[in-house]
């Protein structure tokens, strides 16, 4: 989150964990829960998002918040699941890498906690479903996602990119970072062409502005921070679907 502070050449061009935290926080608040269990990875990005944005936002509204952290790469969540199974939380919010999510969902379900019995929300890790994971674990969960993941039918550019990516790489699993990398290269090309220069300082100087790409609208601030679009989606019958866009405050 602070990578652009006091730098002259840096732009943080990626899915915004700050904006994701705001969208997820506001969506949780819209459900008016009295108690929430946060289960999240101890990596710096996820911890910042859950501690500084989501948790604080819920606590300000006098919502009871329980926090359960885990290390990246954890595979046994039975102790955590046993700990929370008898707590009457209104909803669970899970954040972490896609490789961690199915293990959490599996052990929670073993104790009767899934999207059928409780509300389960998550972060962008929910769209990174490993091939070996049981897709049923994700059924009915709700999570944050870039627009090109949950609304592909409305984004012809994203569909075209996906088709060409698969054709070129013969890989049907497209990480969301590939979309952002493509958009970034396109924007850099625009700036380089317009100013006929590849000087880093000049590019950085002219980078701030608003751009449209596969990831929707990008707003590049003078600080080098990029505000990208974040949506809420759900998973049903092996497909991602959109929920209404939640406005951030």
N, C-alpha and C positions, 0 to 999 in steps of 0.2 A: 503493500500500500504506500510505502514511503520511497519507492525507488526513484521517483522523479524529483524528490526534494533536493534543491540546490545543485541541479545538474544543468548543463548547457546543451547536451546532445541527446538526452534520453527522452523517449516517449513510451509510455506504458500502453501498448496497443494490444489489448486482449479482453476477453470476457471480464467484466468488472465485478470483483467479489464484493466491493462496496455497494454497488447498485443491486447485486444479487441479494445481499443481506437486507437491504431496505425493502425490496419486493417481497421476500420471504417473510420478513417481520410484519409487514402490513397485511399480507395475506393471512397470517396467523391471527393477527388482531381482529381481522374481519370476521373470524369464526367465534370470537368472544369466549375463549376458553378461560377456565378458572385455574387450571394447572397444566403445565407443559413439561415434558421430559426431553431435554436436548442430549442427543448422543452424537458426539462428533470427534473427528480426528484431531490429534494434538499438533499437526503440522501448522506452520506459521499463518498461512493464508486462511485456512478454515478456522483456526482459533481466533484470529482477528475478527473474522466475520461473525462468529457465534458469540464471542465475548463482548465485543465493542459495539455491535449493531443489534443483533437479534435479542440476546439476553437482556441488555440494558433497556431496549425498547419495550420488552414485555414487563420487566420489573417496574418501569415507570408507570405502567397501567395496573400495578398491584396484582399481577398474575404470578402465581407460585411457580418458580422455575427450579427444576432439578437438573444438574449437569453431570453427564457421564462421559468422560474422555477416554480415548483409546489411542494406541500407537499405530501408525501406518504399518500395514502388513499383518495385523492381528487376525487370526483365523478362528479362534475359539472365543465366542461371545456368550457361552453358557453362563458363566458367573454373573455377567452383566444382566443377561436376560432373567436369570433367577432372582436377581436383586429387585428388578422393576415389575415383575409379573403381578405382584399383589398390590401394587400402588395403583390407585384409581386416577391415573392421568387422563385428561381429556384428549390429549393428542401427543404424538411422538414426532420429533423433528430430527432427522438423521443427516449428518454432513460428513463427507469424506471422499476419498478416491473411489472410482468405479469398481476397482478390484476388491475393495473392502465391503461394499454395500451388500452383496448377496449373502455373505457370511453373517452379517448382522440380521438381515431379514429372516434367514433360515432359523437362527437360534431364537429369535423373537417369536416366530411362528410356532416353534416347538412348544412354547409356553402360552399359546393361544392368542398371541398378539400379531395381527396382520391388518390389512386395510379393510377387511370385512368386519372385524370386531372393534377396531379403533381407527382413528384418523392417523395416517402416516404421511408426513411431508418430508421433502428432502431437497438437497442442493443439486448442482449440475452433475454430481457423481452418478445420479440415477439414470442419466442417458447413456452412460458408458457401461452397458450391460455386457459382461464377459460371455463369450460363446458357450462356455461350459455351464453357465448359471441357469438355474430353473427360472424361466420367464414368468411362471405363475406367481413367484414371490413378489413381483412388481405390480401385479394386477391391482388396479384401483388406487395406487399410490399417486401423490401429487408432488410436483417438484418444479424447480426453476430450470429454464432452458433458453438457449438462443432462439430467435424466431425461425431460423431455417430448419430447426429440428422438429418443432411442434406444428409449424404451419407450412409444410413444403408445397401444398397444393396452391398456395397463394404466392409462391415465390418461384417464378419460372427460371430465374437466374440460378437459384440454388439447385433446382432440378437438373438443369443443364450441367452445372458444375459436378454434381454427383455422378451423372451418367458418364461424363468425360473422365472423372477420377477413376471410376470402376473400370472403364475401358482401358485406360492407360496403365493402371497399377494391378488390375485383376484382383483387387482387394475390395470386398463389399463393406468392410468396416472402416468408416471414415471418421477419424477423430475430429472433434469440433475445432481443434486448433488449426486444422488444414483450411477450414473456411476463413478463419481470421488471417492466416498467413497469406492466402490468396488476396483478400481485401487489402491488406497492408501493402503488398507489392503493387497492386493497382493504384493505390493512392500515392505511393512513393513515385511511381512512374508519371503520374499527373504533375506532381510538383517539380520533378526533374525536367520534364518536357517544358513546362510553363516558364521556368526560370533558367533553362538551359545550363544547369549546373548540378554537380554531384557533391558539392561541398557540404559536409555534415552540418555546419553551423547555419548555412543558408537554408538547407532543407528544414532544419529544426525551427528556424525563424518563421518560415511560411507554412509550417505544418498545422497550426491552430485553424480551426474552421469546422464546417459540417460536411460530412460525406455520406453517400449512400452506397451500400455494398450488400453482399450476401447476408451479412449480419444485421441488416437494417440500417438505421441511422447512427453514425458515429459522430460524437461531438468532441473534438480535440480542443482542450482548454490551453490557455497560454502557459500553464504550469507543465504541460506535457501529459497530463492525465486525460484518459479517453473515457468518455461516458458512452457505454454501448447499451443496446436494447436488451432487456431481460423479460421473459414471459413466464407464465405458469402453465405447466402442462400436466397431462396424466397419461397413464399407460393402460391399454386395454386390448386384448386379443392380438398381442404381438405388434401393436402399433402405438406411436406417440400421437396424442391429440392435444389441441390447445385448450386452455381455460381463458377466461377474460384477462386482458392485460391489467395488472394491478398498478395503479399510479403510485409512485414513490413520493414521499413527503420531504 
